[in-house]
Amino acid sequence: MSQRHEAARPTRPRLKPLAEEQWDPRTRELLAAAPHDPGGGIPNIFTTLVRHPDLYEQFMPFGGQLLGRGRLPGDVRELLILRTAWNTGARYEWGRHLPLARAAGVTDADIDRIGQGPEAPGWADLQRQLIRAADELHGDATMSDATWEALAEHFGDAELIEIAMLVGQYHMVAFFLNATGVELEPGFDSTGFAAGERDDG
């Protein structure tokens, strides 16, 4: 990620999470169904996005489909999300997905090399192609024939569609997080995110 992009990041939230005393009945109902953290708190992404309740209501089922009910294996999904978080400089996205990635079987060694891109030593071939797909979608808004064909050896039509949609979804989420300045909650870290020089894939 370029220094210009880093400089554009807000240094504090432009939109703060909506405080509970400001919740109207609809907001309370919408947030009641949101994923809660172990301590019972609602993640800042949701209490910020709910400032647009109509959009929030439509976004949640789509995001939930990709995150919790998609066809991709969890480790595949999380590799794509973490590389997208890296490419877009979305610290919140990275920090929230580290524990999900580890729970899905993504190793710390894999996490450490995400920032190095598809040519980093140590990737399995499928992992390398997934990182490359995330980079091509990020940079070119498409996948090369070579990358598509490599992934098609492992995935069917529906999964290939989901790969493209997943990366696109997490770009959209990153735009929202970065533009509004959503802050990572205590207890979540962004280990590995700021280490070294990020490139744009």
N, C-alpha and C positions, 0 to 999 in steps of 0.2 A: 504494500500500500504506500503510495507516495506521501512525502511530507506535506504536500499541498492538501491532500485528503485528510491527513491527520490534523492539520491546522483548522480545518473546517468543522471538526467535531466540537459540539458545545462542551464547555467546561463544567456546566451544571445543568440540571434538568430544565428544559424549556417548558415542558409540561410536567407538573408534579402528579404523582398518583392521587386519585380522587380520595380525599379523606373520608372516613366512614361517616362522619357527621354530615357530610354532603350527599350521601346516598339517598336517592328517592326510592320509592317502592320498586320501581322497575329495575333500577341499578342493583338494588339488594337482591332481587330475584335472579338477575343475570349472573352476578358474582357468586351467588350461592352454589351454582353449578360449575364454577371454575375449578380447575385443579388447585388444591391447597398444598402448601409446604408442610413438612412434618410437624412444625410447631403450630400449625393452624392458620398461618398468614397466607394471604393471597399474593402471588407474585406481582411485582410492579408493572410488568408488561400488561397484565389484565386490568389493574386498577387505573392505568393510564389510558389504555385503548377504550375502556368503557365510557370515557368522556364523549365518545361517539356511539351511543348505544345501538343504533340501527346497524351500523357497520360491524360492531362487536358481535351482535347476534348472528349475523351471516358468516362472519369470519370463523367463529369457533367450531362449527361443524366441519368446515373444510380443513382447517388446521388439525382438528382431531382425527379426521380420516387419514391424513398423511402420517401423523405422528403415532397414532395408536391402533389404527385398523388398516394400515396399508399392506401391500403385498410384498414389499421388500423386507429382507431380513434386517433385524435391528442394527447389526454392525454395519451393513451397507448403508442404511439410512443415516446413521450417525456420522460415518465418514464423510458422506456428501454434505451433511449439515455443517460439520466442523470446518471443512475446507471452504464452504461458502461463507461462514462466519469470518474465517481468516481473510478471504479475498475481499470482503466488504468492510473489514475493520470493525465488526460488530462484537465488541467485548462482552456485552450482556448475553448475546446468543451463544458465544463460545463458553462463557462461564456456566450458563444454565445447562448446556448440553454435555459438558465434561462428565458429570456423574451418570447421565443417561448412556453415553458412549461406553463408559467402563462397565456399566451394568449389562450392556449388550455384547460385551466381549472384546471391545476395542482395547488393545493393550496400551500401556504407557509408552512403549517404544513406538507404536503407531502414532499416538498423539504427538510425541516429540518430533516426528518427521513430517507431520501434516504441513507445517509452514515451509518445508523444503520443496514441496511440490511433487509431481509425478516421477521425476527422475531421481529422487532420493534413493540411496541404496536401502534394501531391506523390505521393500514392498513385495507382496505376492502379486502375480500378474493381474488378477482381477482388481485388487486394491489400486494398483497403478492406473488401470483404465478408469476406475471410478473417480480418482483424483483428477485425471486428465479430462474426464467428462465435465466435472464441476468447473474446471478452469476454462474449458472451451465455451461452455454455456455462459460463464461470467464475462469472458472477453469478446465472444463472437455472436452470442445469442443463438448458437446452434452447436451441433456436434459434427466433427469430421466424419467422413465415411469410415475411416479406419477405426475410430473410437466406437462408433455405432456398431460396426460389424463385430468388433471384439466383445462388446457387451451383449450382443445378440447371441453369442455362443453360450451365454450363461442365463439369459433372461428371455421371457416371452414378450409379446407385444404389450400387454398390460403393464408389466414391470418397466419396460423401456419408456412408456408414457409417464409412468410414475417418477422415474428418475428425473426427467425433464421438468415435470410439474413440481417435484420436491425442491429442486434447486431454485426454481422460479419463486416458489412460496417463501423460501428462506431469504431470498434477495428482498422480497417485499417486506418481510418482517425486519430485516436489517435496515432497510431504508427508514422504516418507522422508528425503530429503536435509536438509530444514529441521529435522525433529525430531531427527535423529541428529547434525546438525552436521558433515556431511561437508565437508572442506576442499578447495578447488581446488588442483590440483597446480601446482608451479612451472612456468613456461613457458606457462601459460594465464592469460589476463587476463579481467577482467569489465568491459572498457571500455564506457562508456555506461550501465552498470547503475545506478550510484548517482547519476548526474547528474540534478539537478532533483527535483521532487516526483512520485512515482509515484501514480497513482490506481488504484482497483479496477475500472476499466473500466466 
